Amino acid sequence: MVIKAYDAKDGMSKAINHQPDAIITDVVIPEISGFEFCRQLKKNPVTQKVPIIICSSKNQPIDRIWGMRQGANVYLTKPFTKQQLISALKSLVE
């Protein structure tokens, strides 16, 4: 099942209430950055073990490093294929 969130606050609330198998976010999201969203997810005991995939057009090596340091398990750069996203999800939840 896919649960859509409209901003970081909504995403955090849904992550806590639904405890998803994985979270996919962008770096550029309403309210705060996807990097900050990752940090908040990893600080919360309820969501700290949920794998996170960041999908972003920010494709510099420092962006990838920063994303991983904030708690992302996978950092995909746009454009990516449907198969790349599916493979990333499978690698995290299997």
C-alpha positions as CSV (number, residue, x, y, z in Angstrom):
1,M,0.0,0.0,0.0
2,V,1.2,3.5,-0.8
3,I,0.4,6.4,1.6
4,K,0.9,9.9,0.2
5,A,1.9,12.8,2.4
6,Y,1.6,16.5,1.4
7,D,4.4,18.0,3.5
8,A,6.9,17.0,6.2
9,K,4.4,17.4,9.1
10,D,1.9,15.2,7.3
11,G,4.6,12.7,6.4
12,M,5.8,12.4,10.0
13,S,2.3,11.9,11.3
14,K,1.5,9.2,8.7
15,A,4.9,7.5,9.4
16,I,4.2,7.3,13.1
17,N,0.6,6.2,12.7
18,H,1.1,3.7,9.8
19,Q,4.7,2.5,10.5
20,P,5.5,2.0,6.8
21,D,8.0,-0.5,5.4
22,A,9.9,2.3,3.7
23,I,9.7,6.1,3.2
24,I,10.4,7.8,-0.1
25,T,11.1,11.6,0.0
26,D,12.6,14.3,-2.1
27,V,15.1,16.8,-0.8
28,V,12.8,19.7,-1.8
29,I,9.6,19.4,0.1
30,P,7.2,21.9,1.7
31,E,8.1,23.3,5.2
32,I,11.6,21.8,5.7
33,S,14.2,20.0,3.5
34,G,14.1,16.3,2.9
35,F,17.4,16.2,4.8
36,E,15.8,17.6,7.9
37,F,12.8,15.3,7.5
38,C,15.3,12.3,7.5
39,R,16.9,13.6,10.7
40,Q,13.5,13.9,12.3
41,L,12.4,10.4,11.3
42,K,15.7,8.9,12.6
43,K,15.4,10.8,15.9
44,N,11.9,9.4,16.6
45,P,11.9,6.0,18.3
46,V,8.8,4.9,16.3
47,T,10.3,5.7,12.9
48,Q,14.0,5.5,13.5
49,K,14.4,2.0,11.9
50,V,12.2,2.7,8.8
51,P,14.3,2.7,5.7
52,I,14.4,6.0,3.7
53,I,14.9,6.6,0.0
54,I,15.7,10.1,-1.1
55,C,14.9,10.9,-4.7
56,S,16.4,14.2,-5.8
57,S,17.6,16.3,-8.7
58,K,20.5,17.3,-6.4
59,N,23.2,15.1,-7.9
60,Q,26.5,16.4,-6.6
61,P,28.6,13.9,-4.5
62,I,28.2,16.1,-1.5
63,D,24.4,15.9,-1.8
64,R,24.5,12.1,-1.7
65,I,26.9,12.1,1.2
66,W,24.8,14.6,3.1
67,G,21.6,12.6,2.5
68,M,23.2,9.4,3.7
69,R,24.6,11.2,6.8
70,Q,21.1,12.4,7.6
71,G,19.8,8.8,7.7
72,A,18.8,7.9,4.1
73,N,19.5,4.3,3.2
74,V,19.4,5.0,-0.6
75,Y,19.9,8.2,-2.6
76,L,18.5,8.1,-6.1
77,T,19.1,11.0,-8.5
78,K,16.6,12.2,-11.0
79,P,15.9,11.1,-13.6
80,F,15.6,7.5,-12.4
81,T,13.7,4.6,-13.8
82,K,10.8,2.8,-12.3
83,Q,13.0,-0.3,-12.1
84,Q,15.7,1.5,-10.2
85,L,13.1,2.6,-7.6
86,I,11.6,-0.9,-7.3
87,S,15.1,-2.3,-6.9
88,A,16.0,0.2,-4.2
89,L,12.7,-0.7,-2.4
90,K,13.3,-4.4,-2.7
91,S,16.8,-4.0,-1.3
92,L,15.5,-2.4,1.8
93,V,12.4,-4.4,2.7
94,E,13.4,-8.0,1.7
